[in-house]
Amino acid sequence: MDEDDLRQIEARVDAASPGPWTSWIEGRDHTAGSSFIETRSAEGRGDDIELLGASSADQDFIAAARSDIPALIAEVRRLRNLMDTTS
């Protein structure tokens, strides 16, 4: 994966609703309707994302990816910088 790949991933991250996203699973986290992912916006709570056919694990993964992917990009860049300064 090169820097161009990271920039493309980062562009998709930047285009998505700001985080954090929270996974709410019916019967596990609440009992008032369906399972959904709560997003954030600049004003506060954003639009909910409702998924059809997703398992609880899939929904949790999607919600966590909003925070996990930027952290992974930062770590890749940190490690590359470290490698560049030590070689």
PDB file with SEQRES, HELIX, SHEET and CRYST1 records, atoms N, CA, C and O in Angstrom:
SEQRES   1 A   87  MET ASP GLU ASP ASP LEU ARG GLN ILE GLU ALA ARG VAL          
SEQRES   2 A   87  ASP ALA ALA SER PRO GLY PRO TRP THR SER TRP ILE GLU          
SEQRES   3 A   87  GLY ARG ASP HIS THR ALA GLY SER SER PHE ILE GLU THR          
SEQRES   4 A   87  ARG SER ALA GLU GLY ARG GLY ASP ASP ILE GLU LEU LEU          
SEQRES   5 A   87  GLY ALA SER SER ALA ASP GLN ASP PHE ILE ALA ALA ALA          
SEQRES   6 A   87  ARG SER ASP ILE PRO ALA LEU ILE ALA GLU VAL ARG ARG          
SEQRES   7 A   87  LEU ARG ASN LEU MET ASP THR THR SER                          
HELIX    1 AA1 GLU A    3  ALA A   15  1                                  13    
HELIX    2 AA2 SER A   56  THR A   86  1                                  31    
SHEET    1 AA1 3 THR A  22  TRP A  24  0                                        
SHEET    2 AA1 3 PHE A  36  SER A  41 -1                                        
SHEET    3 AA1 3 GLY A  44  ILE A  49 -1                                        
CRYST1    1.000    1.000    1.000  90.00  90.00  90.00 P 1           1          
ATOM      1  N   MET A   1       0.856  -1.166   0.000  1.00  0.00           N  
ATOM      2  CA  MET A   1       0.000   0.000   0.000  1.00  0.00           C  
ATOM      3  C   MET A   1       0.903   1.230   0.000  1.00  0.00           C  
ATOM      4  O   MET A   1       1.742   1.395   0.885  1.00  0.00           O  
ATOM      5  N   ASP A   2       0.723   2.083  -0.991  1.00  0.00           N  
ATOM      6  CA  ASP A   2       1.557   3.277  -1.066  1.00  0.00           C  
ATOM      7  C   ASP A   2       0.788   4.510  -0.573  1.00  0.00           C  
ATOM      8  O   ASP A   2      -0.375   4.415  -0.182  1.00  0.00           O  
ATOM      9  N   GLU A   3       1.450   5.648  -0.600  1.00  0.00           N  
ATOM     10  CA  GLU A   3       0.852   6.884  -0.081  1.00  0.00           C  
ATOM     11  C   GLU A   3      -0.399   7.272  -0.871  1.00  0.00           C  
ATOM     12  O   GLU A   3      -1.344   7.818  -0.302  1.00  0.00           O  
ATOM     13  N   ASP A   4      -0.410   6.995  -2.173  1.00  0.00           N  
ATOM     14  CA  ASP A   4      -1.598   7.297  -2.973  1.00  0.00           C  
ATOM     15  C   ASP A   4      -2.797   6.480  -2.493  1.00  0.00           C  
ATOM     16  O   ASP A   4      -3.911   6.999  -2.420  1.00  0.00           O  
ATOM     17  N   ASP A   5      -2.578   5.214  -2.167  1.00  0.00           N  
ATOM     18  CA  ASP A   5      -3.653   4.378  -1.614  1.00  0.00           C  
ATOM     19  C   ASP A   5      -4.176   4.982  -0.315  1.00  0.00           C  
ATOM     20  O   ASP A   5      -5.386   5.070  -0.107  1.00  0.00           O  
ATOM     21  N   LEU A   6      -3.255   5.398   0.559  1.00  0.00           N  
ATOM     22  CA  LEU A   6      -3.667   6.001   1.832  1.00  0.00           C  
ATOM     23  C   LEU A   6      -4.465   7.280   1.606  1.00  0.00           C  
ATOM     24  O   LEU A   6      -5.453   7.530   2.296  1.00  0.00           O  
ATOM     25  N   ARG A   7      -4.035   8.092   0.634  1.00  0.00           N  
ATOM     26  CA  ARG A   7      -4.771   9.337   0.341  1.00  0.00           C  
ATOM     27  C   ARG A   7      -6.185   9.041  -0.157  1.00  0.00           C  
ATOM     28  O   ARG A   7      -7.130   9.744   0.201  1.00  0.00           O  
ATOM     29  N   GLN A   8      -6.334   8.003  -0.981  1.00  0.00           N  
ATOM     30  CA  GLN A   8      -7.664   7.638  -1.476  1.00  0.00           C  
ATOM     31  C   GLN A   8      -8.560   7.157  -0.334  1.00  0.00           C  
ATOM     32  O   GLN A   8      -9.734   7.521  -0.267  1.00  0.00           O  
ATOM     33  N   ILE A   9      -8.010   6.347   0.554  1.00  0.00           N  
ATOM     34  CA  ILE A   9      -8.776   5.892   1.721  1.00  0.00           C  
ATOM     35  C   ILE A   9      -9.138   7.082   2.590  1.00  0.00           C  
ATOM     36  O   ILE A   9     -10.273   7.200   3.052  1.00  0.00           O  
ATOM     37  N   GLU A  10      -8.173   7.963   2.813  1.00  0.00           N  
ATOM     38  CA  GLU A  10      -8.404   9.144   3.644  1.00  0.00           C  
ATOM     39  C   GLU A  10      -9.480  10.049   3.042  1.00  0.00           C  
ATOM     40  O   GLU A  10     -10.262  10.649   3.780  1.00  0.00           O  
ATOM     41  N   ALA A  11      -9.529  10.155   1.712  1.00  0.00           N  
ATOM     42  CA  ALA A  11     -10.569  10.952   1.054  1.00  0.00           C  
ATOM     43  C   ALA A  11     -11.949  10.363   1.323  1.00  0.00           C  
ATOM     44  O   ALA A  11     -12.907  11.107   1.533  1.00  0.00           O  
ATOM     45  N   ARG A  12     -12.061   9.037   1.318  1.00  0.00           N  
ATOM     46  CA  ARG A  12     -13.347   8.410   1.637  1.00  0.00           C  
ATOM     47  C   ARG A  12     -13.721   8.659   3.093  1.00  0.00           C  
ATOM     48  O   ARG A  12     -14.885   8.908   3.405  1.00  0.00           O  
ATOM     49  N   VAL A  13     -12.735   8.592   3.982  1.00  0.00           N  
ATOM     50  CA  VAL A  13     -12.984   8.893   5.397  1.00  0.00           C  
ATOM     51  C   VAL A  13     -13.491  10.325   5.539  1.00  0.00           C  
ATOM     52  O   VAL A  13     -14.485  10.575   6.220  1.00  0.00           O  
ATOM     53  N   ASP A  14     -12.800  11.261   4.891  1.00  0.00           N  
ATOM     54  CA  ASP A  14     -13.158  12.674   5.013  1.00  0.00           C  
ATOM     55  C   ASP A  14     -14.534  12.984   4.432  1.00  0.00           C  
ATOM     56  O   ASP A  14     -15.197  13.920   4.881  1.00  0.00           O  
ATOM     57  N   ALA A  15     -14.972  12.206   3.437  1.00  0.00           N  
ATOM     58  CA  ALA A  15     -16.277  12.432   2.815  1.00  0.00           C  
ATOM     59  C   ALA A  15     -17.427  11.868   3.650  1.00  0.00           C  
ATOM     60  O   ALA A  15     -18.577  12.273   3.474  1.00  0.00           O  
ATOM     61  N   ALA A  16     -17.129  10.947   4.548  1.00  0.00           N  
ATOM     62  CA  ALA A  16     -18.164  10.327   5.386  1.00  0.00           C  
ATOM     63  C   ALA A  16     -18.576  11.270   6.514  1.00  0.00           C  
ATOM     64  O   ALA A  16     -17.874  12.232   6.823  1.00  0.00           O  
ATOM     65  N   SER A  17     -19.718  10.979   7.117  1.00  0.00           N  
ATOM     66  CA  SER A  17     -20.165  11.749   8.278  1.00  0.00           C  
ATOM     67  C   SER A  17     -19.098  11.675   9.363  1.00  0.00           C  
ATOM     68  O   SER A  17     -18.462  10.638   9.546  1.00  0.00           O  
ATOM     69  N   PRO A  18     -18.902  12.793  10.092  1.00  0.00           N  
ATOM     70  CA  PRO A  18     -17.880  12.766  11.142  1.00  0.00           C  
ATOM     71  C   PRO A  18     -18.212  11.744  12.221  1.00  0.00           C  
ATOM     72  O   PRO A  18     -19.372  11.382  12.416  1.00  0.00           O  
ATOM     73  N   GLY A  19     -17.211  11.300  12.895  1.00  0.00           N  
ATOM     74  CA  GLY A  19     -17.405  10.330  13.974  1.00  0.00           C  
ATOM     75  C   GLY A  19     -17.519  11.005  15.309  1.00  0.00           C  
ATOM     76  O   GLY A  19     -17.464  12.232  15.387  1.00  0.00           O  
ATOM     77  N   PRO A  20     -17.675  10.252  16.342  1.00  0.00           N  
ATOM     78  CA  PRO A  20     -17.731   8.795  16.282  1.00  0.00           C  
ATOM     79  C   PRO A  20     -19.099   8.303  15.841  1.00  0.00           C  
ATOM     80  O   PRO A  20     -20.100   9.005  15.980  1.00  0.00           O  
ATOM     81  N   TRP A  21     -19.127   7.104  15.315  1.00  0.00           N  
ATOM     82  CA  TRP A  21     -20.378   6.433  15.016  1.00  0.00           C  
ATOM     83  C   TRP A  21     -20.618   5.416  16.119  1.00  0.00           C  
ATOM     84  O   TRP A  21     -19.680   4.818  16.646  1.00  0.00           O  
ATOM     85  N   THR A  22     -21.881   5.229  16.460  1.00  0.00           N  
ATOM     86  CA  THR A  22     -22.238   4.298  17.527  1.00  0.00           C  
ATOM     87  C   THR A  22     -23.211   3.256  16.996  1.00  0.00           C  
ATOM     88  O   THR A  22     -24.223   3.594  16.382  1.00  0.00           O  
ATOM     89  N   SER A  23     -22.902   2.001  17.232  1.00  0.00           N  
ATOM     90  CA  SER A  23     -23.774   0.902  16.829  1.00  0.00           C  
ATOM     91  C   SER A  23     -24.790   0.647  17.935  1.00  0.00           C  
ATOM     92  O   SER A  23     -24.419   0.432  19.089  1.00  0.00           O  
ATOM     93  N   TRP A  24     -26.064   0.671  17.583  1.00  0.00           N  
ATOM     94  CA  TRP A  24     -27.152   0.368  18.513  1.00  0.00           C  
ATOM     95  C   TRP A  24     -27.870  -0.876  18.000  1.00  0.00           C  
ATOM     96  O   TRP A  24     -28.527  -0.837  16.960  1.00  0.00           O  
ATOM     97  N   ILE A  25     -27.744  -1.966  18.726  1.00  0.00           N  
ATOM     98  CA  ILE A  25     -28.344  -3.242  18.331  1.00  0.00           C  
ATOM     99  C   ILE A  25     -29.622  -3.456  19.132  1.00  0.00           C  
ATOM    100  O   ILE A  25     -29.616  -3.432  20.362  1.00  0.00           O  
ATOM    101  N   GLU A  26     -30.719  -3.666  18.406  1.00  0.00           N  
ATOM    102  CA  GLU A  26     -32.014  -3.944  19.045  1.00  0.00           C  
ATOM    103  C   GLU A  26     -31.887  -5.187  19.911  1.00  0.00           C  
ATOM    104  O   GLU A  26     -31.403  -6.223  19.455  1.00  0.00           O  
ATOM    105  N   GLY A  27     -32.322  -5.082  21.154  1.00  0.00           N  
ATOM    106  CA  GLY A  27     -32.274  -6.198  22.084  1.00  0.00           C  
ATOM    107  C   GLY A  27     -30.977  -6.298  22.863  1.00  0.00           C  
ATOM    108  O   GLY A  27     -30.929  -6.957  23.902  1.00  0.00           O  
ATOM    109  N   ARG A  28     -29.937  -5.663  22.385  1.00  0.00           N  
ATOM    110  CA  ARG A  28     -28.668  -5.641  23.110  1.00  0.00           C  
ATOM    111  C   ARG A  28     -28.445  -4.274  23.755  1.00  0.00           C  
ATOM    112  O   ARG A  28     -28.094  -4.183  24.931  1.00  0.00           O  
ATOM    113  N   ASP A  29     -28.652  -3.217  22.979  1.00  0.00           N  
ATOM    114  CA  ASP A  29     -28.369  -1.862  23.445  1.00  0.00           C  
ATOM    115  C   ASP A  29     -29.627  -1.049  23.730  1.00  0.00           C  
ATOM    116  O   ASP A  29     -29.582  -0.068  24.472  1.00  0.00           O  
ATOM    117  N   HIS A  30     -30.728  -1.449  23.149  1.00  0.00           N  
ATOM    118  CA  HIS A  30     -31.995  -0.747  23.349  1.00  0.00           C  
ATOM    119  C   HIS A  30     -33.144  -1.654  22.926  1.00  0.00           C  
ATOM    120  O   HIS A  30     -32.933  -2.685  22.288  1.00  0.00           O  
ATOM    121  N   THR A  31     -34.356  -1.259  23.289  1.00  0.00           N  
ATOM    122  CA  THR A  31     -35.540  -2.056  22.925  1.00  0.00           C  
ATOM    123  C   THR A  31     -36.641  -1.148  22.400  1.00  0.00           C  
ATOM    124  O   THR A  31     -37.791  -1.239  22.828  1.00  0.00           O  
ATOM    125  N   ALA A  32     -36.281  -0.278  21.476  1.00  0.00           N  
ATOM    126  CA  ALA A  32     -37.263   0.699  21.009  1.00  0.00           C  
ATOM    127  C   ALA A  32     -37.358   0.775  19.496  1.00  0.00           C  
ATOM    128  O   ALA A  32     -37.630   1.850  18.963  1.00  0.00           O  
ATOM    129  N   GLY A  33     -37.148  -0.314  18.791  1.00  0.00           N  
ATOM    130  CA  GLY A  33     -37.254  -0.261  17.335  1.00  0.00           C  
ATOM    131  C   GLY A  33     -36.269  -1.177  16.663  1.00  0.00           C  
ATOM    132  O   GLY A  33     -36.178  -2.357  17.004  1.00  0.00           O  
ATOM    133  N   SER A  34     -35.526  -0.644  15.704  1.00  0.00           N  
ATOM    134  CA  SER A  34     -34.605  -1.460  14.919  1.00  0.00           C  
ATOM    135  C   SER A  34     -33.156  -1.163  15.295  1.00  0.00           C  
ATOM    136  O   SER A  34     -32.866  -0.214  16.024  1.00  0.00           O  
ATOM    137  N   SER A  35     -32.266  -1.986  14.786  1.00  0.00           N  
ATOM    138  CA  SER A  35     -30.837  -1.737  14.954  1.00  0.00           C  
ATOM    139  C   SER A  35     -30.412  -0.646  13.979  1.00  0.00           C  
ATOM    140  O   SER A  35     -30.958  -0.549  12.880  1.00  0.00           O  
ATOM    141  N   PHE A  36     -29.447   0.173  14.373  1.00  0.00           N  
ATOM    142  CA  PHE A  36     -28.980   1.257  13.517  1.00  0.00           C  
ATOM    143  C   PHE A  36     -27.609   1.732  13.974  1.00  0.00           C  
ATOM    144  O   PHE A  36     -27.147   1.392  15.063  1.00  0.00           O  
ATOM    145  N   ILE A  37     -26.964   2.530  13.113  1.00  0.00           N  
ATOM    146  CA  ILE A  37     -25.716   3.194  13.458  1.00  0.00           C  
ATOM    147  C   ILE A  37     -26.018   4.678  13.591  1.00  0.00           C  
ATOM    148  O   ILE A  37     -26.535   5.300  12.663  1.00  0.00           O  
ATOM    149  N   GLU A  38     -25.698   5.234  14.731  1.00  0.00           N  
ATOM    150  CA  GLU A  38     -25.875   6.668  14.977  1.00  0.00           C  
ATOM    151  C   GLU A  38     -24.621   7.397  14.503  1.00  0.00           C  
ATOM    152  O   GLU A  38     -23.509   7.045  14.898  1.00  0.00           O  
ATOM    153  N   THR A  39     -24.799   8.412  13.657  1.00  0.00           N  
ATOM    154  CA  THR A  39     -23.668   9.209  13.185  1.00  0.00           C  
ATOM    155  C   THR A  39     -23.692  10.574  13.854  1.00  0.00           C  
ATOM    156  O   THR A  39     -24.637  10.922  14.562  1.00  0.00           O  
ATOM    157  N   ARG A  40     -22.646  11.328  13.618  1.00  0.00           N  
ATOM    158  CA  ARG A  40     -22.546  12.688  14.144  1.00  0.00           C  
ATOM    159  C   ARG A  40     -22.456  13.653  12.967  1.00  0.00           C  
ATOM    160  O   ARG A  40     -22.054  13.275  11.867  1.00  0.00           O  
ATOM    161  N   SER A  41     -22.834  14.893  13.215  1.00  0.00           N  
ATOM    162  CA  SER A  41     -22.658  15.962  12.238  1.00  0.00           C  
ATOM    163  C   SER A  41     -22.021  17.139  12.960  1.00  0.00           C  
ATOM    164  O   SER A  41     -21.805  17.082  14.171  1.00  0.00           O  
ATOM    165  N   ALA A  42     -21.722  18.198  12.233  1.00  0.00           N  
ATOM    166  CA  ALA A  42     -21.132  19.383  12.857  1.00  0.00           C  
ATOM    167  C   ALA A  42     -22.068  19.966  13.908  1.00  0.00           C  
ATOM    168  O   ALA A  42     -21.611  20.599  14.861  1.00  0.00           O  
ATOM    169  N   GLU A  43     -23.359  19.762  13.748  1.00  0.00           N  
ATOM    170  CA  GLU A  43     -24.352  20.304  14.674  1.00  0.00           C  
ATOM    171  C   GLU A  43     -24.670  19.362  15.831  1.00  0.00           C  
ATOM    172  O   GLU A  43     -25.369  19.755  16.765  1.00  0.00           O  
ATOM    173  N   GLY A  44     -24.181  18.151  15.790  1.00  0.00           N  
ATOM    174  CA  GLY A  44     -24.497  17.171  16.836  1.00  0.00           C  
ATOM    175  C   GLY A  44     -24.841  15.835  16.210  1.00  0.00           C  
ATOM    176  O   GLY A  44     -24.092  15.311  15.386  1.00  0.00           O  
ATOM    177  N   ARG A  45     -25.978  15.289  16.606  1.00  0.00           N  
ATOM    178  CA  ARG A  45     -26.375  13.988  16.077  1.00  0.00           C  
ATOM    179  C   ARG A  45     -26.701  14.105  14.598  1.00  0.00           C  
ATOM    180  O   ARG A  45     -27.401  15.022  14.168  1.00  0.00           O  
ATOM    181  N   GLY A  46     -26.178  13.153  13.825  1.00  0.00           N  
ATOM    182  CA  GLY A  46     -26.433  13.127  12.392  1.00  0.00           C  
ATOM    183  C   GLY A  46     -27.519  12.131  12.043  1.00  0.00           C  
ATOM    184  O   GLY A  46     -28.277  11.687  12.905  1.00  0.00           O  
ATOM    185  N   ASP A  47     -27.583  11.788  10.775  1.00  0.00           N  
ATOM    186  CA  ASP A  47     -28.568  10.815  10.307  1.00  0.00           C  
ATOM    187  C   ASP A  47     -28.193   9.417  10.787  1.00  0.00           C  
ATOM    188  O   ASP A  47     -27.015   9.081  10.909  1.00  0.00           O  
ATOM    189  N   ASP A  48     -29.207   8.618  11.053  1.00  0.00           N  
ATOM    190  CA  ASP A  48     -28.983   7.220  11.410  1.00  0.00           C  
ATOM    191  C   ASP A  48     -28.793   6.400  10.136  1.00  0.00           C  
ATOM    192  O   ASP A  48     -29.380   6.701   9.097  1.00  0.00           O  
ATOM    193  N   ILE A  49     -27.974   5.373  10.232  1.00  0.00           N  
ATOM    194  CA  ILE A  49     -27.778   4.426   9.141  1.00  0.00           C  
ATOM    195  C   ILE A  49     -28.456   3.130   9.550  1.00  0.00           C  
ATOM    196  O   ILE A  49     -28.101   2.532  10.566  1.00  0.00           O  
ATOM    197  N   GLU A  50     -29.430   2.696   8.762  1.00  0.00           N  
ATOM    198  CA  GLU A  50     -30.113   1.431   9.036  1.00  0.00           C  
ATOM    199  C   GLU A  50     -29.690   0.421   7.978  1.00  0.00           C  
ATOM    200  O   GLU A  50     -29.758   0.694   6.779  1.00  0.00           O  
ATOM    201  N   LEU A  51     -29.258  -0.735   8.432  1.00  0.00           N  
ATOM    202  CA  LEU A  51     -28.769  -1.781   7.543  1.00  0.00           C  
ATOM    203  C   LEU A  51     -29.737  -2.951   7.538  1.00  0.00           C  
ATOM    204  O   LEU A  51     -30.226  -3.369   8.587  1.00  0.00           O  
ATOM    205  N   LEU A  52     -30.008  -3.471   6.368  1.00  0.00           N  
ATOM    206  CA  LEU A  52     -30.848  -4.660   6.253  1.00  0.00           C  
ATOM    207  C   LEU A  52     -29.956  -5.873   6.057  1.00  0.00           C  
ATOM    208  O   LEU A  52     -29.069  -5.867   5.203  1.00  0.00           O  
ATOM    209  N   GLY A  53     -30.186  -6.900   6.839  1.00  0.00           N  
ATOM    210  CA  GLY A  53     -29.458  -8.144   6.671  1.00  0.00           C  
ATOM    211  C   GLY A  53     -28.078  -8.181   7.290  1.00  0.00           C  
ATOM    212  O   GLY A  53     -27.368  -9.175   7.139  1.00  0.00           O  
ATOM    213  N   ALA A  54     -27.678  -7.132   7.981  1.00  0.00           N  
ATOM    214  CA  ALA A  54     -26.354  -7.120   8.615  1.00  0.00           C  
ATOM    215  C   ALA A  54     -26.419  -7.836   9.958  1.00  0.00           C  
ATOM    216  O   ALA A  54     -27.377  -7.679  10.715  1.00  0.00           O  
ATOM    217  N   SER A  55     -25.398  -8.616  10.238  1.00  0.00           N  
ATOM    218  CA  SER A  55     -25.312  -9.222  11.565  1.00  0.00           C  
ATOM    219  C   SER A  55     -24.898  -8.143  12.563  1.00  0.00           C  
ATOM    220  O   SER A  55     -24.429  -7.074  12.171  1.00  0.00           O  
ATOM    221  N   SER A  56     -25.071  -8.422  13.839  1.00  0.00           N  
ATOM    222  CA  SER A  56     -24.623  -7.479  14.869  1.00  0.00           C  
ATOM    223  C   SER A  56     -23.130  -7.221  14.740  1.00  0.00           C  
ATOM    224  O   SER A  56     -22.679  -6.084  14.885  1.00  0.00           O  
ATOM    225  N   ALA A  57     -22.364  -8.268  14.467  1.00  0.00           N  
ATOM    226  CA  ALA A  57     -20.910  -8.117  14.312  1.00  0.00           C  
ATOM    227  C   ALA A  57     -20.569  -7.232  13.117  1.00  0.00           C  
ATOM    228  O   ALA A  57     -19.661  -6.405  13.201  1.00  0.00           O  
ATOM    229  N   ASP A  58     -21.292  -7.399  11.999  1.00  0.00           N  
ATOM    230  CA  ASP A  58     -21.051  -6.558  10.824  1.00  0.00           C  
ATOM    231  C   ASP A  58     -21.369  -5.098  11.135  1.00  0.00           C  
ATOM    232  O   ASP A  58     -20.604  -4.201  10.780  1.00  0.00           O  
ATOM    233  N   GLN A  59     -22.490  -4.865  11.793  1.00  0.00           N  
ATOM    234  CA  GLN A  59     -22.878  -3.494  12.126  1.00  0.00           C  
ATOM    235  C   GLN A  59     -21.866  -2.860  13.074  1.00  0.00           C  
ATOM    236  O   GLN A  59     -21.491  -1.702  12.892  1.00  0.00           O  
ATOM    237  N   ASP A  60     -21.420  -3.603  14.083  1.00  0.00           N  
ATOM    238  CA  ASP A  60     -20.413  -3.087  15.009  1.00  0.00           C  
ATOM    239  C   ASP A  60     -19.118  -2.751  14.269  1.00  0.00           C  
ATOM    240  O   ASP A  60     -18.481  -1.735  14.547  1.00  0.00           O  
ATOM    241  N   PHE A  61     -18.735  -3.614  13.323  1.00  0.00           N  
ATOM    242  CA  PHE A  61     -17.525  -3.384  12.530  1.00  0.00           C  
ATOM    243  C   PHE A  61     -17.640  -2.100  11.717  1.00  0.00           C  
ATOM    244  O   PHE A  61     -16.718  -1.285  11.712  1.00  0.00           O  
ATOM    245  N   ILE A  62     -18.763  -1.916  11.031  1.00  0.00           N  
ATOM    246  CA  ILE A  62     -18.967  -0.724  10.206  1.00  0.00           C  
ATOM    247  C   ILE A  62     -18.907   0.535  11.061  1.00  0.00           C  
ATOM    248  O   ILE A  62     -18.259   1.511  10.684  1.00  0.00           O  
ATOM    249  N   ALA A  63     -19.572   0.522  12.199  1.00  0.00           N  
ATOM    250  CA  ALA A  63     -19.573   1.693  13.079  1.00  0.00           C  
ATOM    251  C   ALA A  63     -18.167   1.987  13.597  1.00  0.00           C  
ATOM    252  O   ALA A  63     -17.755   3.146  13.638  1.00  0.00           O  
ATOM    253  N   ALA A  64     -17.437   0.962  13.986  1.00  0.00           N  
ATOM    254  CA  ALA A  64     -16.086   1.158  14.527  1.00  0.00           C  
ATOM    255  C   ALA A  64     -15.100   1.605  13.452  1.00  0.00           C  
ATOM    256  O   ALA A  64     -14.126   2.295  13.754  1.00  0.00           O  
ATOM    257  N   ALA A  65     -15.344   1.220  12.206  1.00  0.00           N  
ATOM    258  CA  ALA A  65     -14.431   1.581  11.121  1.00  0.00           C  
ATOM    259  C   ALA A  65     -14.283   3.090  10.984  1.00  0.00           C  
ATOM    260  O   ALA A  65     -13.233   3.570  10.557  1.00  0.00           O  
ATOM    261  N   ARG A  66     -15.324   3.846  11.342  1.00  0.00           N  
ATOM    262  CA  ARG A  66     -15.257   5.312  11.234  1.00  0.00           C  
ATOM    263  C   ARG A  66     -14.124   5.880  12.080  1.00  0.00           C  
ATOM    264  O   ARG A  66     -13.508   6.873  11.692  1.00  0.00           O  
ATOM    265  N   SER A  67     -13.841   5.281  13.212  1.00  0.00           N  
ATOM    266  CA  SER A  67     -12.733   5.716  14.072  1.00  0.00           C  
ATOM    267  C   SER A  67     -11.472   4.884  13.839  1.00  0.00           C  
ATOM    268  O   SER A  67     -10.358   5.401  13.935  1.00  0.00           O  
ATOM    269  N   ASP A  68     -11.646   3.613  13.538  1.00  0.00           N  
ATOM    270  CA  ASP A  68     -10.493   2.721  13.373  1.00  0.00           C  
ATOM    271  C   ASP A  68      -9.651   3.073  12.147  1.00  0.00           C  
ATOM    272  O   ASP A  68      -8.422   3.065  12.219  1.00  0.00           O  
ATOM    273  N   ILE A  69     -10.297   3.378  11.031  1.00  0.00           N  
ATOM    274  CA  ILE A  69      -9.549   3.616   9.797  1.00  0.00           C  
ATOM    275  C   ILE A  69      -8.659   4.855   9.900  1.00  0.00           C  
ATOM    276  O   ILE A  69      -7.491   4.772   9.520  1.00  0.00           O  
ATOM    277  N   PRO A  70      -9.145   6.004  10.395  1.00  0.00           N  
ATOM    278  CA  PRO A  70      -8.226   7.136  10.557  1.00  0.00           C  
ATOM    279  C   PRO A  70      -7.052   6.813  11.487  1.00  0.00           C  
ATOM    280  O   PRO A  70      -5.930   7.257  11.244  1.00  0.00           O  
ATOM    281  N   ALA A  71      -7.307   6.049  12.542  1.00  0.00           N  
ATOM    282  CA  ALA A  71      -6.226   5.670  13.458  1.00  0.00           C  
ATOM    283  C   ALA A  71      -5.206   4.772  12.754  1.00  0.00           C  
ATOM    284  O   ALA A  71      -4.002   4.921  12.963  1.00  0.00           O  
ATOM    285  N   LEU A  72      -5.677   3.851  11.930  1.00  0.00           N  
ATOM    286  CA  LEU A  72      -4.764   2.977  11.192  1.00  0.00           C  
ATOM    287  C   LEU A  72      -3.936   3.762  10.176  1.00  0.00           C  
ATOM    288  O   LEU A  72      -2.741   3.505  10.024  1.00  0.00           O  
ATOM    289  N   ILE A  73      -4.558   4.714   9.482  1.00  0.00           N  
ATOM    290  CA  ILE A  73      -3.816   5.555   8.538  1.00  0.00           C  
ATOM    291  C   ILE A  73      -2.719   6.318   9.268  1.00  0.00           C  
ATOM    292  O   ILE A  73      -1.579   6.369   8.806  1.00  0.00           O  
ATOM    293  N   ALA A  74      -3.060   6.906  10.398  1.00  0.00           N  
ATOM    294  CA  ALA A  74      -2.067   7.655  11.180  1.00  0.00           C  
ATOM    295  C   ALA A  74      -0.925   6.750  11.627  1.00  0.00           C  
ATOM    296  O   ALA A  74       0.235   7.162  11.606  1.00  0.00           O  
ATOM    297  N   GLU A  75      -1.241   5.526  12.030  1.00  0.00           N  
ATOM    298  CA  GLU A  75      -0.200   4.598  12.481  1.00  0.00           C  
ATOM    299  C   GLU A  75       0.702   4.173  11.330  1.00  0.00           C  
ATOM    300  O   GLU A  75       1.916   4.073  11.509  1.00  0.00           O  
ATOM    301  N   VAL A  76       0.138   3.920  10.155  1.00  0.00           N  
ATOM    302  CA  VAL A  76       0.954   3.575   8.988  1.00  0.00           C  
ATOM    303  C   VAL A  76       1.916   4.715   8.683  1.00  0.00           C  
ATOM    304  O   VAL A  76       3.101   4.483   8.444  1.00  0.00           O  
ATOM    305  N   ARG A  77       1.412   5.938   8.691  1.00  0.00           N  
ATOM    306  CA  ARG A  77       2.277   7.088   8.402  1.00  0.00           C  
ATOM    307  C   ARG A  77       3.339   7.274   9.484  1.00  0.00           C  
ATOM    308  O   ARG A  77       4.483   7.607   9.172  1.00  0.00           O  
ATOM    309  N   ARG A  78       2.980   7.065  10.737  1.00  0.00           N  
ATOM    310  CA  ARG A  78       3.948   7.191  11.828  1.00  0.00           C  
ATOM    311  C   ARG A  78       5.072   6.168  11.665  1.00  0.00           C  
ATOM    312  O   ARG A  78       6.249   6.498  11.809  1.00  0.00           O  
ATOM    313  N   LEU A  79       4.697   4.935  11.366  1.00  0.00           N  
ATOM    314  CA  LEU A  79       5.698   3.882  11.204  1.00  0.00           C  
ATOM    315  C   LEU A  79       6.572   4.124   9.975  1.00  0.00           C  
ATOM    316  O   LEU A  79       7.776   3.870  10.010  1.00  0.00           O  
ATOM    317  N   ARG A  80       5.979   4.609   8.903  1.00  0.00           N  
ATOM    318  CA  ARG A  80       6.777   4.927   7.711  1.00  0.00           C  
ATOM    319  C   ARG A  80       7.764   6.046   8.013  1.00  0.00           C  
ATOM    320  O   ARG A  80       8.921   5.992   7.596  1.00  0.00           O  
ATOM    321  N   ASN A  81       7.304   7.059   8.739  1.00  0.00           N  
ATOM    322  CA  ASN A  81       8.184   8.158   9.114  1.00  0.00           C  
ATOM    323  C   ASN A  81       9.327   7.649   9.988  1.00  0.00           C  
ATOM    324  O   ASN A  81      10.476   8.053   9.811  1.00  0.00           O  
ATOM    325  N   LEU A  82       9.014   6.776  10.914  1.00  0.00           N  
ATOM    326  CA  LEU A  82      10.035   6.190  11.780  1.00  0.00           C  
ATOM    327  C   LEU A  82      11.056   5.401  10.958  1.00  0.00           C  
ATOM    328  O   LEU A  82      12.260   5.489  11.198  1.00  0.00           O  
ATOM    329  N   MET A  83      10.567   4.637   9.996  1.00  0.00           N  
ATOM    330  CA  MET A  83      11.473   3.876   9.130  1.00  0.00           C  
ATOM    331  C   MET A  83      12.358   4.808   8.309  1.00  0.00           C  
ATOM    332  O   MET A  83      13.546   4.544   8.122  1.00  0.00           O  
ATOM    333  N   ASP A  84      11.767   5.905   7.818  1.00  0.00           N  
ATOM    334  CA  ASP A  84      12.532   6.859   7.011  1.00  0.00           C  
ATOM    335  C   ASP A  84      13.624   7.541   7.825  1.00  0.00           C  
ATOM    336  O   ASP A  84      14.704   7.816   7.302  1.00  0.00           O  
ATOM    337  N   THR A  85      13.356   7.816   9.095  1.00  0.00           N  
ATOM    338  CA  THR A  85      14.334   8.527   9.921  1.00  0.00           C  
ATOM    339  C   THR A  85      15.416   7.609  10.472  1.00  0.00           C  
ATOM    340  O   THR A  85      16.469   8.081  10.900  1.00  0.00           O  
ATOM    341  N   THR A  86      15.165   6.302  10.465  1.00  0.00           N  
ATOM    342  CA  THR A  86      16.165   5.369  10.993  1.00  0.00           C  
ATOM    343  C   THR A  86      16.976   4.683   9.893  1.00  0.00           C  
ATOM    344  O   THR A  86      17.902   3.926  10.185  1.00  0.00           O  
ATOM    345  N   SER A  87      16.635   4.944   8.645  1.00  0.00           N  
ATOM    346  CA  SER A  87      17.387   4.278   7.571  1.00  0.00           C  
ATOM    347  C   SER A  87      18.336   5.222   6.871  1.00  0.00           C  
ATOM    348  O   SER A  87      19.040   4.817   5.946  1.00  0.00           O  
TER     349      SER A  87                                                      
END                                                                             
